[in-house]
Amino acid sequence: MELHRGRLIDHIQLVIKDLGASRRFYEAVLHALEVPLGGEGEDYFWADELFVSTADSQAAQGQLTGRHHLAFQARDSAMVDAFYKVGLENGGKDNGRPGERPYHPGYYAAFLLDPDGNNIDAVYHGAANRSTSSVKITF
């Protein structure tokens, strides 16, 4: 098995009400960000560090997680725009159109509410050099 991870977050679990609605939304926005689904089961799906499940799944222990804010990395502003467009087309609600934000020069982001009201955004931080695209874990 092989996993690719970033530096800080190992995983995030969202426990949601409607698996089909959430899957349509996340599959669309992750596709726009060129992140494939990693796997799925009857009551969950996952991609990279994100694990999404129903309250009935064994991992959820019967509780919804509540509202979260997650920011996905985008490679450029066009990817942010695509994230926003397909998110709206697949059950997301506008929470901030694509555009530059005052956080730092070059910060370009778009914000959507997923079917459970989580604030999901895609952000491009401007031109930068990465030391690697991901951390590869093999076991």
C-alpha positions in Angstrom: 0.0 0.0 0.0 1.2 3.5 -0.8 -0.1 6.8 0.7 0.8 10.4 -0.1 0.5 12.9 2.8 1.4 16.5 3.6 3.2 17.7 6.6 0.7 18.6 9.3 -2.7 16.9 8.8 -2.8 13.1 8.9 -6.5 12.9 8.1 -9.8 14.7 8.6 -13.1 12.9 9.0 -16.4 14.5 8.1 -19.5 12.7 9.3 -22.3 13.7 7.0 -26.1 13.2 6.6 -26.4 12.3 2.9 -23.5 10.2 1.5 -24.8 10.5 -2.1 -25.0 14.3 -2.0 -21.6 14.6 -0.3 -20.0 12.2 -2.7 -21.3 14.1 -5.8 -20.0 17.3 -4.4 -16.5 16.1 -3.2 -15.9 13.9 -6.3 -16.6 16.9 -8.5 -14.4 19.5 -6.6 -11.6 17.0 -6.0 -11.6 16.1 -9.7 -11.2 19.8 -10.5 -8.2 19.8 -8.1 -6.8 16.7 -9.8 -7.2 14.6 -6.6 -8.7 11.1 -7.2 -10.9 9.3 -4.8 -8.7 6.8 -2.9 -11.5 4.3 -2.0 -15.0 3.8 -0.9 -17.4 1.5 1.0 -21.0 1.3 1.7 -21.0 4.2 4.2 -17.8 6.1 3.4 -15.4 7.4 0.8 -11.9 8.9 1.1 -9.4 10.9 -0.9 -5.9 11.7 0.4 -6.3 13.0 4.0 -10.1 13.5 3.7 -12.4 10.7 5.0 -16.2 11.2 4.6 -18.6 8.9 6.3 -22.2 8.5 7.4 -23.1 8.6 11.1 -23.9 4.9 10.8 -20.3 4.0 9.8 -18.2 2.2 12.4 -15.6 5.0 12.3 -18.2 7.7 13.1 -19.6 6.2 16.3 -23.1 7.6 15.5 -22.3 11.4 15.7 -22.3 14.1 13.0 -19.1 16.1 13.1 -20.7 19.6 12.8 -19.4 22.5 10.8 -15.8 22.7 9.6 -13.6 24.9 7.4 -11.3 23.0 5.0 -9.0 24.6 2.5 -7.8 22.5 -0.4 -4.6 23.5 -2.3 -4.9 24.6 -5.9 -2.0 24.7 -8.4 -3.2 27.9 -10.0 -6.1 30.4 -10.1 -7.8 28.4 -13.0 -8.0 25.4 -10.7 -9.7 27.5 -8.1 -12.2 28.7 -10.7 -12.9 25.2 -11.8 -13.4 24.0 -8.2 -16.0 26.8 -7.6 -17.8 26.1 -10.9 -18.2 22.3 -10.5 -18.9 22.7 -6.8 -21.9 24.9 -7.5 -23.0 22.4 -10.2 -22.9 19.5 -7.7 -24.7 20.7 -4.7 -22.4 23.3 -3.2 -23.6 26.8 -2.2 -21.7 30.0 -2.8 -19.8 31.3 0.2 -17.3 33.5 -1.6 -16.7 33.8 -5.3 -13.2 33.2 -6.8 -10.9 36.2 -6.3 -7.9 37.7 -4.5 -8.2 37.9 -0.7 -6.3 40.3 1.6 -4.5 37.5 3.5 -1.3 38.1 1.6 -0.3 39.2 -2.0 -1.3 36.6 -4.6 -3.8 34.8 -2.3 -6.6 33.7 -4.7 -9.4 31.6 -3.3 -13.1 30.5 -3.7 -15.4 29.4 -0.9 -18.3 26.9 -1.0 -20.7 25.4 1.5 -20.9 21.6 1.0 -24.2 19.8 1.4 -23.8 19.7 5.2 -22.8 23.4 5.6 -19.0 22.9 5.9 -17.0 25.8 4.5 -14.8 24.3 1.8 -12.4 26.4 -0.2 -9.7 26.1 -2.7 -6.7 28.4 -2.5 -3.8 29.3 -4.7 -1.1 31.2 -2.9 0.6 32.6 -6.0 3.8 31.6 -7.6 6.0 29.5 -5.3 8.4 26.5 -5.4 7.5 23.3 -3.6 10.2 20.9 -2.5 8.0 18.0 -3.4 4.4 17.4 -4.4 3.7 15.0 -1.5 5.2 12.8 1.1 5.1 9.2 0.0 4.5 6.5 2.7 5.0 2.9 1.7 4.1 -0.1 4.0 
